[in-house]
Amino acid sequence: MTSRSRESGLLMVAVLTVCGYLLAGGEALERVDHLIYDHFLSAQQYHADERIVIVAVDDSSLKRLGRWPWSRARHAQLLDRLTAMQARAVGFDILFSESQSSDPEADWQFAEAMARNGKTIMAVAPSNPLPNSAITEVMPLPIFAAEAAGIGHVDIEVDTDGVCRSFYLFAGLGEPHWPSFALALLRVGGENVTPDYDPKLIDARGPSLGWTRSGRYFVPFDPSDDALEVIPYHKVLNDDAVAARIKDKFVIVGSTATGLGDVISTPVSTNHQRMPGVELTAHILSGLLQEQLVRQMDGLTYRVLTVILVGLAALWMVSVSFPVAMLSFVTSVAGILAFTALWLFVGHQWFPPAAAIAPLVIGLPVWGAWSLLAEKQINRSLTDRMQHQALHHSTTDLPNQYVLEERLRKLSSGTADGDPVAALMIVHTKWPGGINNLVGHSSGDRLLRAVARRLSDAVRTDDLVAHLNGDDFAVLIQNLTDPDSALRIAHNLMTALQQPVEVDNKQIFLSPRMGLSLWPRDGQDGNTLLRNAYIAMYRARVEQSGMTCVYSEAIAEEVQAHSQLEQALVSAMERGEFEVYYQPQVVTQSGRIVGVEALLRWQNPELGLVYPGTFIPVAEHNGLIQAIGGWVLRTACMQVQRWNEQGLGPLRLAVNLSPLQFADGNIVAEVRSALTESGLDPRSLELEITESALMQNMELATEAMRLLKEEGVKLAIDDFGTGYSSLSNLQHFPLDRIKIDQSFTREINNNPNVREITLTIITMAKKLRLEVIAEGVETESQADFLGQHGCDELQGYFFGHPLPAVELADLLDASAAGRPVKAGQPGKSTLNTNL
């Protein structure tokens, strides 16, 4: 989505949301909400409560008992019958506001029957005034009110479409002090249940009229034809068989006869036609008994939910293309209706959905028309952008490999202008460990763009600089007169790339690797020229060379051999071609073996014996060094533990860590796992770390060494004196030992400078309370010199060659018996190059 489309979409969302808010505050869509409510009501599986019985003044009763109104004495007779039948409570949904002039005694008889019953409810209702006249209460006669167990109002709410869907829990003149007729009947019958409502929320018809109401609830109608138990009035008077149907039931007495009493339209009127008021009261009572009343949602909550639903639906609709927007519209409308149904059937609250749906109905065609117009404009610009993107890298906006290959095709076909010498350079710029791991993904992109600018600035405007992939760039230089010109340009490029790059206030030093191939000398076609440039670059990466590698057939053969070696190395561990050799480390003064150094050997069926100096750089390059180093560590720990358990110790195990292993965040967990698996005492394990691994990142090195020391492992610097550290840096590391490199040991007797350096190392180590071990000891004179000047331990061919575990056991056995290891010990002569 473009910025303009996004702004338009957000504007549309805002307009529709405001529209939803305004509609939620008015009554414009009330009829639509009523239709939706009626549909949901007919869909629910609700059945009226069986504890309710209507005693109906119906047409059959009028035919048998005569014209209405009947004498109050007859009502007294009915009430006594209901009392005898043990009705739970009796409510007369008939207004008795005037005395019976034809038979004054009948009123007293009826009142006495109410007293005998003790559970009779009488009705009160508002009068129907003339326009703008005050409302009055139509109360039962005082003698009836005095004997009645309760009085309840029979006022109902008729919606704008003339249909009754709701009632009020309380109503009255001045204040809502009368409970509804059904609620009064429920309380008299012993069910003290009042739905939650806020009595402060008053619904007044008008302040001048005076009739107020509170606690509006929707009536849960049962739409079935036989929803309610109805017994004709005359049967209750004359048929004792109905007693079983009356016992323990809530009885409502009211009129259902044609043309007699009030009839009301309800949501189920299509099935029942218009409903008599007594039946409506029965449905209200049923809802109260079953706690199935539906409460009208308060205005604030309704508006907030409407705004949220409209906003989310509109945001979804404008966030997708128009065909999908139609699906989102349908889904949103269905979701709003489902939300409404959920609140209705589970939460028993009515959320009118029309105000949330109407803005979407209005907004869909408007947004669709705008989207179609905007899409035409977007398509025109997309074509140009797609063509550009197809030919350029997304991060740096440099031409990509497709453009380079097209230029190379023209070069090889002779259609390119210029002199007959061209140079193709492939530059790899990846920082060790990964640019993105160093400075973050977004910063890594900025770094790549900085490299792209630096390359472009270092060449001519008509030269091609292409971004091939994440870390590889290509530079094609044409119009050259001789190969030396290409080398000078390559040198300038390397010099430019080796300068620090500032990203996010950090100085980043890249280690570029460059391969170069010349046309037509190194390839007659573009594909060959590109392949050979990659071969030269790969050779530069393997050798970690900061110089430009120029392609030659010898380099191609070497890279091919390197590739074969790499392929063989991948499966070497699975085929069990690795073996750990062990070289003894002895105490200088006694010659007793106190430790062994684990050294890796690889015996390949095709390549023969491959020394670590050959395959370790390959393992580091392809990422296998962690797996190989972990295997060496576990294997050596288990072997030394076996020797210790056999009484050939105690022995200390020295294992050399590759810089990549040491930089791996899992090295501590890997060491802990090897110790746990083998059972070797952590104090018997000494990890040898090269100077370069320590000095690349002193902060990281110090933290890793601290964690290893917490495990109880000893630490030593391997090949000390060959790197670029200073002795003063030793104080920053928690070391136990310094290992003098074999290049110093071999020259001790021949080179005075080497002797002085060696003595300086020993002296400084002693001042730092570090032990010293020298490797590469091959003669007795070397051993004597080192022993005389305080070297604690020695290692070298003079005491034993690196041997397989089986062959070394004899030396360990002799040392354990107290016999010092001497020169000339039998053993296999192998190159002492460690992991």
ABEGO torsion letter per residue (X at the ends): XBAAAAAAAAAAAAAAAAAAAAAAABAAAAAAAAAAAAAAAAABBBBBBAABBBBBBBAAAAAAAEBOBBBAAAAAAAAAAAAAAGBABBBBBBBBABBBAABAAAAAAAAAAAAAAGABBBBBBBBBBBBGBBBBBBBBBAAAAAABABBBBABBBBBAAGBBABBBABBEBGBBABBBAAAAAAAAAGBBBBBBBBAABBBBAEAAAGBBBBGBBBBBBBABAAABBBBBAAAAAABAAAAAAABGBBBBBBBABBGBEBBBBBAAAAAAEBBBAAAAAAAAAAAAAAGABBBBBBAAAAAAAAAAAAAAAAAAAAABBAAAAAAAAAAAAAAAAAAAAAAAAAAGBBBBAAAAAAAAAAAAAAAAAAAAAAAAAAAAAAAAAAAAAAABBAAAGBBBAAAAAAAAAAAAAGABBEBABBBBBBBBABBBGEAAAAAEAAAAAAAAAAAAAAAAAABBAABBBBBABAABBBBBBBGBABAAAAAAAAAAAAAAAABBBBBGGBBBBBBBBBBBBBOAAAEABAAAAAAAAAAAAAAAAAAGBABBBBBBAAAAAAAAAAAAAAAAAAAAAAAGABBBBBBBBBBAAAGBBABBBBBBBBBBAAAEBBBAAAAAAAAAAAGAAAAAAAAAAAAAAAAAAAAAAAGAOBBBBBBBBBAAAAABAAAAAAAAAAAAAAGBBAAABBBBBBAAAAAABAAAAAAAAAAAAAAGBBBBBBGBGABABBAAAAAABBBABBBBBAAAAAAAAABAAAAAAAAAAAAAAAAAGBBBBBBGBABAAAAAAAAAAGBABBBEAAAEBBBBAAAAAAAAAAAAAGBBBBBGBBEBBBBBBBX
